[in-house]
Amino acid sequence: MFGFLAKTRPARINPSEAVARVKAGTLTLIDVREAGELRQTGKARGALHIPLGQIGAQTDPASGHFNRNLDTGKAVALYCASGARSARAADVMRANGFTEVHNLGTLHDWQLSGGAMVR
């Protein structure tokens, strides 16, 4: 009866699997944190930076702001500081037609699994 209130949670991806898939080129990694957070901590090597506030426009293929580094048919994993913003961003990306969207969780999860960083 209240199905419209239920949101499916984005699939979590094992961080080690994410690291391997990014290296293999089969997964696009997206950092949805704000620019100031990246300046403080750096980001995962190979990750695109699309802040949560821009995720709607940059992941909508019909938008004039669509990020050309993205492919709606390629798997995507998102991360942030706590996993909450990346979960919201995953919902937006699925609504915009991305078929395989994962929530990695946090940058710390990436690092603990051997993922490389850049400053």
C-alpha beads as a LAMMPS data file, in Angstrom:
LAMMPS data file: protein, C-alpha beads

119 atoms
118 bonds

1 atom types
1 bond types

-500.0 500.0 xlo xhi
-500.0 500.0 ylo yhi
-500.0 500.0 zlo zhi

Masses

1 110.0

Atoms # bond

1 1 1 0.000 0.000 0.000
2 1 1 2.819 2.407 0.785
3 1 1 5.254 1.029 -1.773
4 1 1 5.955 4.513 -3.064
5 1 1 7.635 5.271 0.266
6 1 1 10.023 2.347 0.023
7 1 1 13.323 2.967 -1.668
8 1 1 15.593 0.154 -2.589
9 1 1 19.024 0.606 -1.156
10 1 1 21.833 0.665 -3.681
11 1 1 23.853 -2.517 -3.718
12 1 1 26.983 -2.338 -1.608
13 1 1 30.121 -3.447 -3.352
14 1 1 32.968 -5.131 -1.564
15 1 1 35.771 -2.522 -1.476
16 1 1 38.380 -5.067 -2.628
17 1 1 36.186 -5.916 -5.608
18 1 1 35.809 -2.208 -6.372
19 1 1 39.585 -1.691 -6.323
20 1 1 40.083 -4.632 -8.702
21 1 1 37.308 -3.540 -11.059
22 1 1 38.549 0.062 -11.232
23 1 1 42.025 -1.253 -12.108
24 1 1 40.493 -3.517 -14.776
25 1 1 38.481 -0.628 -16.222
26 1 1 35.103 -2.302 -15.643
27 1 1 33.914 0.100 -12.931
28 1 1 33.713 3.884 -12.806
29 1 1 34.402 5.289 -9.351
30 1 1 32.767 8.570 -8.303
31 1 1 33.581 10.729 -5.275
32 1 1 30.474 12.723 -4.285
33 1 1 32.116 14.777 -1.516
34 1 1 32.581 18.539 -1.661
35 1 1 35.743 20.135 -3.061
36 1 1 36.953 21.162 0.407
37 1 1 36.851 17.551 1.552
38 1 1 39.007 16.512 -1.389
39 1 1 41.525 19.249 -0.586
40 1 1 41.805 17.897 2.969
41 1 1 42.050 14.187 2.202
42 1 1 42.729 13.651 -1.478
43 1 1 40.649 11.178 -3.453
44 1 1 40.773 7.668 -4.803
45 1 1 43.053 7.334 -7.826
46 1 1 40.926 7.221 -10.959
47 1 1 37.782 8.562 -9.304
48 1 1 35.668 11.214 -10.963
49 1 1 34.695 14.066 -8.675
50 1 1 31.006 14.915 -8.937
51 1 1 29.697 16.577 -5.751
52 1 1 26.276 15.399 -4.630
53 1 1 24.761 18.780 -5.513
54 1 1 25.789 18.279 -9.161
55 1 1 25.040 14.569 -9.484
56 1 1 21.589 15.101 -10.995
57 1 1 22.735 17.263 -13.902
58 1 1 26.033 15.484 -14.548
59 1 1 24.465 12.010 -14.653
60 1 1 21.379 12.874 -16.703
61 1 1 22.098 12.035 -20.360
62 1 1 19.383 14.510 -21.414
63 1 1 21.106 17.338 -19.544
64 1 1 23.417 19.794 -21.213
65 1 1 25.714 19.199 -18.228
66 1 1 26.057 15.412 -18.656
67 1 1 29.561 14.273 -17.738
68 1 1 31.001 12.741 -20.918
69 1 1 33.304 10.534 -18.815
70 1 1 30.241 8.484 -17.853
71 1 1 28.472 5.644 -19.652
72 1 1 25.009 4.603 -18.464
73 1 1 25.810 1.004 -19.390
74 1 1 29.026 0.782 -17.355
75 1 1 29.041 -0.187 -13.682
76 1 1 29.486 2.666 -11.211
77 1 1 30.487 2.798 -7.541
78 1 1 30.146 5.918 -5.413
79 1 1 31.717 6.945 -2.125
80 1 1 31.658 9.837 0.325
81 1 1 32.688 10.405 3.948
82 1 1 30.046 8.199 5.610
83 1 1 28.204 6.352 2.827
84 1 1 25.006 8.409 3.180
85 1 1 25.575 10.883 0.338
86 1 1 26.806 8.125 -1.950
87 1 1 23.573 6.195 -1.278
88 1 1 21.503 9.259 -2.252
89 1 1 23.637 9.796 -5.351
90 1 1 23.117 6.147 -6.332
91 1 1 19.342 6.662 -6.237
92 1 1 19.685 9.657 -8.563
93 1 1 21.928 7.779 -10.971
94 1 1 19.540 4.833 -11.181
95 1 1 16.683 7.270 -11.871
96 1 1 18.843 8.720 -14.672
97 1 1 19.189 5.334 -16.367
98 1 1 22.387 3.868 -14.940
99 1 1 21.821 0.138 -14.618
100 1 1 24.572 -1.085 -12.270
101 1 1 25.122 1.363 -9.428
102 1 1 26.896 0.454 -6.188
103 1 1 27.558 2.248 -2.937
104 1 1 31.204 1.682 -2.010
105 1 1 30.684 3.493 1.277
106 1 1 33.637 5.618 2.294
107 1 1 37.027 6.722 1.062
108 1 1 38.427 4.924 4.102
109 1 1 36.897 1.650 2.828
110 1 1 38.746 2.214 -0.456
111 1 1 42.044 2.830 1.333
112 1 1 41.706 -0.179 3.658
113 1 1 41.271 -2.394 0.595
114 1 1 44.505 -1.195 -0.978
115 1 1 43.028 1.464 -3.216
116 1 1 45.517 4.105 -4.289
117 1 1 45.059 7.772 -3.420
118 1 1 45.933 11.043 -5.152
119 1 1 46.231 14.493 -3.657

Bonds

1 1 1 2
2 1 2 3
3 1 3 4
4 1 4 5
5 1 5 6
6 1 6 7
7 1 7 8
8 1 8 9
9 1 9 10
10 1 10 11
11 1 11 12
12 1 12 13
13 1 13 14
14 1 14 15
15 1 15 16
16 1 16 17
17 1 17 18
18 1 18 19
19 1 19 20
20 1 20 21
21 1 21 22
22 1 22 23
23 1 23 24
24 1 24 25
25 1 25 26
26 1 26 27
27 1 27 28
28 1 28 29
29 1 29 30
30 1 30 31
31 1 31 32
32 1 32 33
33 1 33 34
34 1 34 35
35 1 35 36
36 1 36 37
37 1 37 38
38 1 38 39
39 1 39 40
40 1 40 41
41 1 41 42
42 1 42 43
43 1 43 44
44 1 44 45
45 1 45 46
46 1 46 47
47 1 47 48
48 1 48 49
49 1 49 50
50 1 50 51
51 1 51 52
52 1 52 53
53 1 53 54
54 1 54 55
55 1 55 56
56 1 56 57
57 1 57 58
58 1 58 59
59 1 59 60
60 1 60 61
61 1 61 62
62 1 62 63
63 1 63 64
64 1 64 65
65 1 65 66
66 1 66 67
67 1 67 68
68 1 68 69
69 1 69 70
70 1 70 71
71 1 71 72
72 1 72 73
73 1 73 74
74 1 74 75
75 1 75 76
76 1 76 77
77 1 77 78
78 1 78 79
79 1 79 80
80 1 80 81
81 1 81 82
82 1 82 83
83 1 83 84
84 1 84 85
85 1 85 86
86 1 86 87
87 1 87 88
88 1 88 89
89 1 89 90
90 1 90 91
91 1 91 92
92 1 92 93
93 1 93 94
94 1 94 95
95 1 95 96
96 1 96 97
97 1 97 98
98 1 98 99
99 1 99 100
100 1 100 101
101 1 101 102
102 1 102 103
103 1 103 104
104 1 104 105
105 1 105 106
106 1 106 107
107 1 107 108
108 1 108 109
109 1 109 110
110 1 110 111
111 1 111 112
112 1 112 113
113 1 113 114
114 1 114 115
115 1 115 116
116 1 116 117
117 1 117 118
118 1 118 119
